Amino acid sequence: MVRRTRQELAFWFGFWDLLATAAAWLASYWLRFESGWLAPSDQPTPDAALYWQSLPLIVLLAAVAYKFAGMYDVHRLWRFREEILAVGRGVALMALAVMAASFAQRHHYESRLAMAVFVAQSGLSLLILRRLSWMAVRTLRARGVNQSHALIVGSGRLARRTVATLRAVPWSGIQPVGYVEDEPWRKTTDLPILGAIAQLPELVHQHHIEHVFVALPLNRYGDARRVFALLGQTTVDVQLVADIPEFASLSFHTTHLHGMTIISLRENPHYGLNIVIKRSMDIVLSLIAIILLAPLMAVIALLIKITSPGPVLYRQERCGLNGRPFQMLKFRTMHVDAEKDGPQMTRPNDPRRTRLGAFLRATNLDELPQLFNVLRGDMSLVGPRPERPVFVQQFQKTIPNYMARHAVKAGMTGWAQINGWRGNSSLRRRVQFDLYYITHWNPLFDLRILFLTIWRMLFGRQKHAY
């Protein structure tokens, strides 16, 4: 049912998105060439029929672009910030596709001003329609419209987390009404315990239940089997909540091998053509960045040389792909004898930093030489941040699944970093975000992370950057 709700919302969002895009396409012609509101064009006015004839292609390109931009991941987009980013990506991709198609077909509907009007109208109308849609969904669900009732089997940590999650996602339309529990000594405050597991069929009928979430810990597997057997007497949707929090960020799916069901907890998508795509992106983008940032890097190098004795660059051994060590480059931000007492993690107001080094670390400019690590193939532009071998040895003993983050190349930036998990932040959370990135990787995900990294370097406050 959760998946079905997502699909229904995505369908209606897609319908209104494409309708708004089509309207913006036709309106851009009228505003540019017929309204008289914009500056007159010195080019011949194109035939309006051309815009109508190209409309199916525009809608098709928009549908593909919006899908690739993640505009229909409705479980994320009910937050306005995420929606703005998704719509921005979608409209940008759509505009590029339309301009490419226009060039390929040698049509003349690509007036720059008309295109600007089209893009602006599309972006604005999509955001307005989506906000209105979410407001309608929240209002209707708050009034009980199209709500479906759910029972939660269990009453422990996992069950309470399930209730909190369902209440946190207004698009789901699922309202938990109570727990089902065989352990009467358990106390609950958020919802009542409605009965025991043996009463499940009766409770389903009595409370008009459409969904049952089985949220039992692994050591109650016998109770879970009883639940499934009893629910076989009903027609409700049944969801099993996995009691494996250390794998919460991974992508689960089931496969069947000669009649045997296999649950895949973690599969690395970085293989075959995907490796070629990612490496090609690394080479092209790092070369462009090196060329564009060469003057800035030269100025930083000169300032380091002037303000403190010692080398400009700092080489440090880090662990990369499969845990193999490599020499990572950084602009030197500390005094030459900073680690005379042995390796140490950086900390706020670290006295080992130079005055210039504090600024470089706060702005992440000290990381720019790693573009050469990317070009060499030691690192990728996006991936889990590399650690020193001495710390890797410590962390792999205390942090579950820590070494799994070394299944891909280390990155200059990563999903954990742009979400604030860096420096002296929770290692467990950083690992969870790194593993999420690995299992959900695609080229657009990398581009999204790069865009957010640049945005936050320029306009955002860098948490834990010292």
C-alpha positions, -999 to 999 in steps of 0.1 A, spaced: 0 0 0 28 24 8 43 18 -26 9 21 -42 3 55 -25 36 67 -38 28 56 -73 -6 73 -72 9 106 -60 37 103 -85 11 98 -113 -9 128 -104 21 150 -99 34 138 -133 1 146 -149 -1 182 -136 36 187 -142 33 179 -179 1 199 -182 18 229 -167 49 224 -189 27 222 -220 9 254 -210 41 272 -203 55 261 -238 24 276 -256 23 306 -233 60 314 -240 51 319 -277 23 342 -269 42 363 -244 73 366 -267 57 372 -301 21 383 -297 15 399 -263 36 430 -270 48 429 -233 83 420 -242 109 437 -265 101 432 -302 122 406 -320 144 415 -349 139 380 -363 108 368 -383 80 357 -360 78 319 -362 46 301 -371 25 293 -341 17 259 -357 54 250 -352 50 253 -314 18 232 -315 35 206 -336 65 204 -313 43 201 -282 43 162 -280 81 162 -282 84 189 -255 61 169 -232 81 137 -239 114 154 -231 100 169 -200 86 136 -188 121 120 -192 139 149 -176 116 152 -147 119 114 -140 157 115 -141 158 145 -119 140 126 -91 108 148 -92 86 117 -84 105 104 -54 75 116 -33 87 101 -1 114 128 -1 98 157 -18 72 166 7 100 188 22 100 221 3 138 224 1 141 190 -15 113 198 -39 129 231 -50 162 212 -58 143 185 -77 123 209 -97 154 230 -105 172 199 -117 142 188 -138 136 221 -155 173 225 -162 175 191 -178 144 197 -197 156 230 -211 189 214 -222 170 186 -239 147 210 -257 176 231 -269 194 200 -281 163 188 -300 158 223 -315 194 223 -327 192 188 -341 160 195 -360 171 230 -371 139 245 -360 136 282 -351 114 281 -320 145 284 -298 143 322 -294 165 328 -263 140 351 -247 111 327 -255 132 299 -240 139 319 -209 102 327 -205 94 290 -210 119 279 -184 109 305 -158 72 298 -163 77 260 -160 98 262 -128 74 287 -111 42 269 -122 56 235 -111 66 247 -77 32 264 -72 12 234 -83 32 210 -62 29 232 -31 -9 234 -36 -10 197 -42 8 189 -9 -14 214 10 -44 196 -4 -30 162 5 -22 173 41 -56 190 45 -76 160 32 -56 135 53 -59 157 84 -97 155 79 -96 118 76 -103 118 39 -88 87 21 -72 76 53 -66 39 59 -62 22 93 -32 2 104 -23 -22 132 12 -25 145 22 -60 157 46 -55 186 51 -26 211 88 -24 215 114 0 200 108 -12 165 70 -8 168 72 27 183 96 37 155 71 24 129 43 45 144 65 76 145 75 71 109 40 67 97 30 98 115 59 117 99 49 111 63 16 129 56 15 116 20 11 79 31 -25 83 43 -19 54 68 -32 60 103 -19 37 130 -47 29 155 -31 6 180 -6 -22 189 -11 -59 189 10 -76 216 13 -109 235 34 -94 263 8 -77 286 35 -62 309 46 -38 281 34 -2 285 27 22 256 18 59 257 13 69 221 -13 42 211 -32 16 231 -26 -22 229 -58 -34 213 -53 -71 219 -32 -102 216 -18 -118 184 -44 -145 185 -71 -119 181 -57 -104 149 -85 -115 125 -111 -102 149 -92 -69 154 -88 -64 117 -126 -67 112 -135 -46 143 -112 -16 135 -116 -17 97 -79 -24 92 -63 -23 58 -26 -26 67 -7 -46 93 29 -37 101 48 -66 117 74 -49 139 88 -77 160 124 -81 169 144 -110 154 142 -131 186 104 -133 182 105 -150 148 80 -176 161 54 -149 168 60 -135 134 51 -168 118 19 -170 138 10 -135 126 15 -144 90 -6 -176 94 -35 -157 111 -34 -129 85 -39 -155 59 -75 -155 70 -78 -118 60 -73 -96 29 -52 -69 46 -19 -57 32 10 -70 53 44 -52 57 74 -66 76 95 -40 93 131 -52 93 149 -53 127 183 -46 113 191 -9 119 227 -13 109 215 -19 73 188 8 74 206 28 47 210 -1 23 188 -11 -7 170 -43 -1 156 -65 -28 147 -102 -33 158 -125 -60 148 -161 -68 174 -187 -77 160 -221 -87 131 -219 -63 152 -204 -35 144 -168 -22 175 -147 -16 174 -113 1 201 -90 -11 212 -66 16 240 -48 -2 250 -48 -39 277 -25 -52 264 -7 -84 299 3 -93 307 -23 -120 308 -26 -158 295 4 -177 288 22 -144 325 23 -136 333 37 -171 306 64 -167 318 74 -133 355 75 -143 347 95 -174 328 120 -153 358 122 -129 383 129 -157 363 155 -176 350 174 -145 383 173 -127 402 186 -157 377 214 -162 379 223 -124 417 223 -125 418 247 -155 392 270 -140 406 270 -105 443 272 -114 446 309 -107 429 305 -73 452 275 -64 482 296 -74 472 324 -51 466 300 -22 500 284 -27 517 318 -27 499 328 5 509 296 22 545 301 13 544 337 25 526 332 58 543 301 72 575 281 67 572 247 51 559 231 20 528 243 2 513 208 -2 507 182 25 508 145 16 491 121 39 484 84 36 447 76 34 428 44 27 409 42 -7 393 16 -28 393 -18 -10 413 -2 18 444 3 -3 465 32 9 473 62 -13 489 96 -9 462 122 -6 471 159 -14 460 189 5 471 225 9 491 226 41 469 242 69 490 233 99 524 240 113 552 216 100 555 198 134 518 195 140 519 157 145 552 154 164 532 136 192 515 112 168 483 112 146 454 132 161 419 140 149 413 176 142 391 195 167 375 230 171 400 258 175 429 234 168 461 252 179 481 233 152 464 253 124 480 283 108 459 315 106 455 309 68 449 272 74 419 279 96 403 298 68 412 272 42 397 245 63 365 264 71 359 270 33 372 236 22 397 252 -1 424 231 14 409 201 -5 414 215 -40 447 197 -47 427 164 -45 415 172 -80 449 158 -91 442 126 -70 409 123 -89 427 128 -122 453 101 -113 425 77 -103 433 75 -66 400 92 -58 367 101 -73 349 135 -71 321 119 -51 324 91 -26 331 84 11 358 106 25 390 87 31 405 82 65 441 75 77 450 38 81 455 42 119 420 54 123 405 29 99 420 1 120 403 16 151 369 23 134 365 -11 117 366 -27 152 339 -4 167 317 8 139 294 -18 122 300 -21 84 327 5 85 349 -13 59 319 -16 35 324 21 26 357 11 10 339 -8 -18 342 23 -39 369 50 -44 372 77 -18 357 110 -28 365 147 -25 329 152 -12 301 128 -4 265 123 6 275 123 43 294 155 41 267 176 24 242 164 51 265 177 78 282 144 89 318 153 87 347 161 110 339 155 147 303 142 140 288 108 145 308 82 127 279 58 127 257 83 109 285 90 84 288 54 76 250 50 71 250 79 47 281 66 29 265 31 25 233 48 12 253 66 -14 271 34 -25 239 13 -29 219 42 -46 246 55 -69 238 69 -103 254 97 -124 226 122 -115 232 115 -78 268 124 -82 259 156 -100 234 165 -73 260 160 -46 285 182 -66 260 209 -70 251 209 -33 287 209 -24 295 240 -44 263 257 -32 271 252 4 307 262 -1 295 295 -15 264 302 5 261 277 33 276 274 67 300 244 69 293 224 100 322 205 116 347 222 92 378 229 112 
